[in-house]
Amino acid sequence: AKVQKAEQDILLKGIRLFFEGKLLIEQNRVRVLT
């Protein structure tokens, strides 16, 4: 059960980083366009 929890935490962290990265890319794109 401990291993599964750790994998879940890593997965959630990865998803969060992925979305934060997407947001940063979107913001940079807007900055470049204006």
PyMOL Python script that loads the backbone (N, CA, C, O; Angstrom):
from pymol import cmd

cmd.read_pdbstr("""\
ATOM      1  N   ALA A   1       0.836  -1.207   0.000  1.00  0.00           N
ATOM      2  CA  ALA A   1       0.000   0.000   0.000  1.00  0.00           C
ATOM      3  C   ALA A   1       0.875   1.264   0.000  1.00  0.00           C
ATOM      4  O   ALA A   1       0.546   2.259  -0.645  1.00  0.00           O
ATOM      5  N   LYS A   2       1.998   1.204   0.737  1.00  0.00           N
ATOM      6  CA  LYS A   2       2.896   2.371   0.795  1.00  0.00           C
ATOM      7  C   LYS A   2       3.451   2.715  -0.574  1.00  0.00           C
ATOM      8  O   LYS A   2       3.538   3.884  -0.948  1.00  0.00           O
ATOM      9  N   VAL A   3       3.827   1.681  -1.320  1.00  0.00           N
ATOM     10  CA  VAL A   3       4.392   1.908  -2.660  1.00  0.00           C
ATOM     11  C   VAL A   3       3.351   2.567  -3.556  1.00  0.00           C
ATOM     12  O   VAL A   3       3.668   3.485  -4.313  1.00  0.00           O
ATOM     13  N   GLN A   4       2.112   2.100  -3.470  1.00  0.00           N
ATOM     14  CA  GLN A   4       1.044   2.660  -4.306  1.00  0.00           C
ATOM     15  C   GLN A   4       0.826   4.137  -3.977  1.00  0.00           C
ATOM     16  O   GLN A   4       0.625   4.953  -4.877  1.00  0.00           O
ATOM     17  N   LYS A   5       0.867   4.477  -2.684  1.00  0.00           N
ATOM     18  CA  LYS A   5       0.694   5.876  -2.266  1.00  0.00           C
ATOM     19  C   LYS A   5       1.808   6.742  -2.842  1.00  0.00           C
ATOM     20  O   LYS A   5       1.561   7.841  -3.339  1.00  0.00           O
ATOM     21  N   ALA A   6       3.031   6.237  -2.770  1.00  0.00           N
ATOM     22  CA  ALA A   6       4.171   6.997  -3.290  1.00  0.00           C
ATOM     23  C   ALA A   6       4.020   7.227  -4.789  1.00  0.00           C
ATOM     24  O   ALA A   6       4.282   8.321  -5.289  1.00  0.00           O
ATOM     25  N   GLU A   7       3.594   6.187  -5.499  1.00  0.00           N
ATOM     26  CA  GLU A   7       3.413   6.322  -6.949  1.00  0.00           C
ATOM     27  C   GLU A   7       2.319   7.336  -7.250  1.00  0.00           C
ATOM     28  O   GLU A   7       2.425   8.108  -8.204  1.00  0.00           O
ATOM     29  N   GLN A   8       1.272   7.334  -6.437  1.00  0.00           N
ATOM     30  CA  GLN A   8       0.175   8.296  -6.626  1.00  0.00           C
ATOM     31  C   GLN A   8       0.677   9.726  -6.425  1.00  0.00           C
ATOM     32  O   GLN A   8       0.336  10.630  -7.188  1.00  0.00           O
ATOM     33  N   ASP A   9       1.496   9.915  -5.381  1.00  0.00           N
ATOM     34  CA  ASP A   9       2.045  11.253  -5.109  1.00  0.00           C
ATOM     35  C   ASP A   9       2.901  11.727  -6.273  1.00  0.00           C
ATOM     36  O   ASP A   9       2.814  12.885  -6.683  1.00  0.00           O
ATOM     37  N   ILE A  10       3.729  10.831  -6.805  1.00  0.00           N
ATOM     38  CA  ILE A  10       4.591  11.182  -7.942  1.00  0.00           C
ATOM     39  C   ILE A  10       3.732  11.538  -9.151  1.00  0.00           C
ATOM     40  O   ILE A  10       4.024  12.489  -9.875  1.00  0.00           O
ATOM     41  N   LEU A  11       2.681  10.771  -9.357  1.00  0.00           N
ATOM     42  CA  LEU A  11       1.786  11.008 -10.494  1.00  0.00           C
ATOM     43  C   LEU A  11       1.120  12.378 -10.363  1.00  0.00           C
ATOM     44  O   LEU A  11       1.070  13.152 -11.319  1.00  0.00           O
ATOM     45  N   LEU A  12       0.609  12.664  -9.159  1.00  0.00           N
ATOM     46  CA  LEU A  12      -0.049  13.953  -8.936  1.00  0.00           C
ATOM     47  C   LEU A  12       0.935  15.107  -9.119  1.00  0.00           C
ATOM     48  O   LEU A  12       0.599  16.143  -9.693  1.00  0.00           O
ATOM     49  N   LYS A  13       2.165  14.907  -8.617  1.00  0.00           N
ATOM     50  CA  LYS A  13       3.189  15.947  -8.750  1.00  0.00           C
ATOM     51  C   LYS A  13       3.499  16.190 -10.222  1.00  0.00           C
ATOM     52  O   LYS A  13       3.655  17.332 -10.654  1.00  0.00           O
ATOM     53  N   GLY A  14       3.585  15.110 -10.984  1.00  0.00           N
ATOM     54  CA  GLY A  14       3.867  15.214 -12.414  1.00  0.00           C
ATOM     55  C   GLY A  14       2.750  15.943 -13.146  1.00  0.00           C
ATOM     56  O   GLY A  14       3.004  16.782 -14.011  1.00  0.00           O
ATOM     57  N   ILE A  15       1.511  15.615 -12.792  1.00  0.00           N
ATOM     58  CA  ILE A  15       0.360  16.268 -13.435  1.00  0.00           C
ATOM     59  C   ILE A  15       0.365  17.759 -13.116  1.00  0.00           C
ATOM     60  O   ILE A  15       0.111  18.594 -13.983  1.00  0.00           O
ATOM     61  N   ARG A  16       0.665  18.083 -11.836  1.00  0.00           N
ATOM     62  CA  ARG A  16       0.690  19.492 -11.427  1.00  0.00           C
ATOM     63  C   ARG A  16       1.766  20.250 -12.191  1.00  0.00           C
ATOM     64  O   ARG A  16       1.531  21.353 -12.685  1.00  0.00           O
ATOM     65  N   LEU A  17       2.959  19.645 -12.284  1.00  0.00           N
ATOM     66  CA  LEU A  17       4.059  20.284 -13.008  1.00  0.00           C
ATOM     67  C   LEU A  17       3.689  20.474 -14.474  1.00  0.00           C
ATOM     68  O   LEU A  17       3.985  21.505 -15.077  1.00  0.00           O
ATOM     69  N   PHE A  18       3.030  19.446 -15.041  1.00  0.00           N
ATOM     70  CA  PHE A  18       2.626  19.498 -16.444  1.00  0.00           C
ATOM     71  C   PHE A  18       1.694  20.682 -16.695  1.00  0.00           C
ATOM     72  O   PHE A  18       1.878  21.440 -17.647  1.00  0.00           O
ATOM     73  N   PHE A  19       0.686  20.831 -15.819  1.00  0.00           N
ATOM     74  CA  PHE A  19      -0.274  21.923 -16.008  1.00  0.00           C
ATOM     75  C   PHE A  19       0.358  23.282 -15.733  1.00  0.00           C
ATOM     76  O   PHE A  19       0.054  24.258 -16.419  1.00  0.00           O
ATOM     77  N   GLU A  20       1.239  23.353 -14.729  1.00  0.00           N
ATOM     78  CA  GLU A  20       1.927  24.620 -14.454  1.00  0.00           C
ATOM     79  C   GLU A  20       2.788  25.007 -15.652  1.00  0.00           C
ATOM     80  O   GLU A  20       2.855  26.178 -16.025  1.00  0.00           O
ATOM     81  N   GLY A  21       3.441  24.021 -16.247  1.00  0.00           N
ATOM     82  CA  GLY A  21       4.254  24.278 -17.432  1.00  0.00           C
ATOM     83  C   GLY A  21       3.402  24.780 -18.587  1.00  0.00           C
ATOM     84  O   GLY A  21       3.791  25.707 -19.297  1.00  0.00           O
ATOM     85  N   LYS A  22       2.224  24.159 -18.774  1.00  0.00           N
ATOM     86  CA  LYS A  22       1.328  24.588 -19.848  1.00  0.00           C
ATOM     87  C   LYS A  22       0.888  26.027 -19.629  1.00  0.00           C
ATOM     88  O   LYS A  22       0.834  26.817 -20.572  1.00  0.00           O
ATOM     89  N   LEU A  23       0.573  26.365 -18.379  1.00  0.00           N
ATOM     90  CA  LEU A  23       0.152  27.733 -18.069  1.00  0.00           C
ATOM     91  C   LEU A  23       1.261  28.721 -18.385  1.00  0.00           C
ATOM     92  O   LEU A  23       1.011  29.775 -18.970  1.00  0.00           O
ATOM     93  N   LEU A  24       2.495  28.383 -17.997  1.00  0.00           N
ATOM     94  CA  LEU A  24       3.630  29.270 -18.265  1.00  0.00           C
ATOM     95  C   LEU A  24       3.806  29.464 -19.765  1.00  0.00           C
ATOM     96  O   LEU A  24       4.058  30.577 -20.225  1.00  0.00           O
ATOM     97  N   ILE A  25       3.676  28.390 -20.521  1.00  0.00           N
ATOM     98  CA  ILE A  25       3.830  28.479 -21.974  1.00  0.00           C
ATOM     99  C   ILE A  25       2.741  29.378 -22.558  1.00  0.00           C
ATOM    100  O   ILE A  25       3.015  30.202 -23.431  1.00  0.00           O
ATOM    101  N   GLU A  26       1.510  29.222 -22.078  1.00  0.00           N
ATOM    102  CA  GLU A  26       0.408  30.065 -22.563  1.00  0.00           C
ATOM    103  C   GLU A  26       0.682  31.536 -22.255  1.00  0.00           C
ATOM    104  O   GLU A  26       0.483  32.401 -23.107  1.00  0.00           O
ATOM    105  N   GLN A  27       1.140  31.816 -21.029  1.00  0.00           N
ATOM    106  CA  GLN A  27       1.423  33.200 -20.630  1.00  0.00           C
ATOM    107  C   GLN A  27       2.535  33.783 -21.500  1.00  0.00           C
ATOM    108  O   GLN A  27       2.452  34.933 -21.930  1.00  0.00           O
ATOM    109  N   ASN A  28       3.570  32.993 -21.757  1.00  0.00           N
ATOM    110  CA  ASN A  28       4.682  33.468 -22.579  1.00  0.00           C
ATOM    111  C   ASN A  28       4.211  33.742 -23.998  1.00  0.00           C
ATOM    112  O   ASN A  28       4.645  34.710 -24.622  1.00  0.00           O
ATOM    113  N   ARG A  29       3.317  32.888 -24.514  1.00  0.00           N
ATOM    114  CA  ARG A  29       2.803  33.063 -25.864  1.00  0.00           C
ATOM    115  C   ARG A  29       2.025  34.378 -25.954  1.00  0.00           C
ATOM    116  O   ARG A  29       2.173  35.135 -26.914  1.00  0.00           O
ATOM    117  N   VAL A  30       1.196  34.638 -24.941  1.00  0.00           N
ATOM    118  CA  VAL A  30       0.416  35.881 -24.915  1.00  0.00           C
ATOM    119  C   VAL A  30       1.356  37.076 -24.871  1.00  0.00           C
ATOM    120  O   VAL A  30       1.132  38.081 -25.546  1.00  0.00           O
ATOM    121  N   ARG A  31       2.421  36.957 -24.059  1.00  0.00           N
ATOM    122  CA  ARG A  31       3.380  38.057 -23.905  1.00  0.00           C
ATOM    123  C   ARG A  31       4.071  38.345 -25.237  1.00  0.00           C
ATOM    124  O   ARG A  31       4.323  39.499 -25.582  1.00  0.00           O
ATOM    125  N   VAL A  32       4.368  37.289 -25.969  1.00  0.00           N
ATOM    126  CA  VAL A  32       5.052  37.452 -27.254  1.00  0.00           C
ATOM    127  C   VAL A  32       4.117  38.100 -28.276  1.00  0.00           C
ATOM    128  O   VAL A  32       4.548  38.919 -29.087  1.00  0.00           O
ATOM    129  N   LEU A  33       2.833  37.728 -28.231  1.00  0.00           N
ATOM    130  CA  LEU A  33       1.885  38.232 -29.222  1.00  0.00           C
ATOM    131  C   LEU A  33       1.599  39.716 -29.028  1.00  0.00           C
ATOM    132  O   LEU A  33       1.430  40.454 -29.998  1.00  0.00           O
ATOM    133  N   THR A  34       1.545  40.154 -27.757  1.00  0.00           N
ATOM    134  CA  THR A  34       1.152  41.550 -27.525  1.00  0.00           C
ATOM    135  C   THR A  34       2.352  42.489 -27.614  1.00  0.00           C
ATOM    136  O   THR A  34       2.204  43.699 -27.445  1.00  0.00           O
TER     137      THR A  34
END
""", "prot")
cmd.dss("prot")
cmd.show_as("cartoon", "prot")
cmd.util.cbc("prot")
cmd.orient("prot")
